[in-house]
């Protein structure tokens, strides 16, 4: 059965979203159609406001509603400590830990030669310029532990260590409360690499 044109267009747009498959897109499309018109307008308005109102922080390249993000504006944060992350979503994840009190630098991706992503496509040059302008003591590299994340971390470390900064990498390994029998080989390997004395 063919869909009527407006439903088909909505379905196709929803299906283009990451993590949304055909069934979910269809379910969402029907849900949106069933909503009261005022709620659909509010959803559309929120989408437009997010797209037009969100900027990129001029200092750390996190998402912001102004020239500087909330974290960069916060004078209580340790400005000499920079955590380098892949994407703005990683800033949110780090903030959820409530254990980090420094600032961030968002690369907007990772090195991936197969996908044509080299150092020039990331915010690496901007990080190096920032280090010339600010007094920074330590860089924490918090990229993912996949192949691209590890390659990016190694590349950054090779650039940053000659500058005389402390360069560290977040530990990877077993999550708290997990059982060894359910951990994969890479996770166990990282847990052993990042062990500490007691």
N, C-alpha and C positions, 0 to 999 in steps of 0.2 A: 504494500500500500504506500502510495506517495504521500508526503506531508504537504499541507498547504504552505505556500511560499513564506509567510511571516514566521511560522513555526520552524520551517526548514532553515531559515536564515539564523534564527535564535539558536537552534540546535548546532549549526555549523560553527558559530562564534564560540559557544560554550565548549565545544569539542576541541577547539584550538588551545584551551587553557591547559597548563601542565598538570598531569595527574588526573585529568578528567577523560574517561573513556566514553565510548558510544552510549552505553546504558546510563551512566551517570549524567551525561549531557542531556539525554532525552528526559530523564527524571527531573532534572533542574529546569529544563524548558517548560515542561508541563506544570511544575510547581510555580514558576514565575507567572505563567498565564493564569493560574488559579488565584494568585494574590490580588487583593484589592488594588485598584489603580493608584491610590495614594502611596502604597508600599512599593510598587514598581517604580513610580517616579522618585521616591526617596532613594531606592537602590541605584537608579540611573544617575541621580544627582551626586550620590556618594562616589560613584565611579569617576564621574567627570571632575569632581573636586579633588579626588586623590591624584588624578593624572595632571591636572593643572596646578594644584597647590603644593605638590611635593617637589622639592629641589634637591640638589646634591650639595652637601656641606663643602665649602671652599677650602677647608683645612684637611678634613679626614676622609671626605667622599662618602660619608654615611648619608642616609636619607634625612632631609631636614625640611622645616617649613620656613626657614630663613637663610641668610648667608652662612651662618654657623649652626651646627646641630646643638641640641640641648646638652650633650656630653661635653663638647668643646667649649661651650659657654660656662660650664660649671667650674668655678674657681676652687671648689673643694676637691676636685679630681687631681691626681698626681700627674702633672703635665710632663714629667720627665720619663714616664713609663708609657710606651706605645705598644699596643697589641695589634698585630697585623692579621687581618682576617680576609677571607675570600669575598664574601658578599654581605650586604646589609643584614640579612637574616642571621648571620653569625654574630653580629653585635647583640641582637636581641637574645640569642642563646647564651652568650657570655654574661650578659646583664642579669639573666635569670639566676645565675649562680650566686649573686650577691657577694662574690669573693674578690672581684677585680675592681680596683679603684683608680686605674689609670685612664688613658684615652686610647683611641683606636686609629687605625688607618685601613681603609677598605680598598682592596685591590680590584674589585669587580671582575673576578675570574681567577683562573690558574693557568699556568703554562701548559699548553697542549699543542705540540707541533703538528700532530695529525689533524687537528681542527683549525690549523692556521693561527693559533694564539701564541704569539711570542711576547717577550718582555715589553715591546713597544705598545701592545694592546692593553696592558695592565697599568695600574697607577703606581708603577715602580719608580719612574723618573720623579714623580711628584713626592714620593716618600723621601728620596735622596735630597731633593730641594728642601723639604721640610726639615730634614736633619741638619742642614746647613744654617737654617734660620732659627732653630729652637735648641734649647739645652736639654738633650735627651741622654739618659743614663743607660736605659735598657730597652731592647726591642724583644717582645715575645711573639714568636711566629706561631699562629694558631690556625694553620691551614689543615684541611682534612688529611686523614692518614691513607688516602688512596694514592695511586701512582702519580697523578698530576699534582696533588697536594704536597707529596713528599719531594717531587722535583722542584716545585716552586719554593718550598722551604729551603732546600739545599742551595738553590740559585740565590735566594735572598741572603742566606748566611754567608755565601762567598762574597757578596757585595758589601755586606755590613760589617763583618769582622775586621777587615783592614781599617775601618774608621775608628777603631778603639772602643767601640760600644760593647756592652754585655749583650750577647745575642742568645736567647734561650728558645726552647721549643716546648709547647705544652706536651705533657705526658699522654701517651695512649696506652690503653690496656683494658683490664677487666673493670666493668662497672661495679660499684659498691652493691653488695647483696646478690651478686650472680654466682652461679655454680660453675666450677671448672669444666665439668663434663659437657656443658652447653656452649662453651666458648670455641670459636674457630681457631685455626692454627695461627693466623696473622695476629689476632687479638692476644693469644697467649704469648706469642713471640714478642710483641710490643710490651706486654706486661713484664716479661723477664728483662727486656732491655732497660726499662724504666724503673727497675726496682731500686729501693733505697735502704740504707742500713737502719737497723732498729736499736 
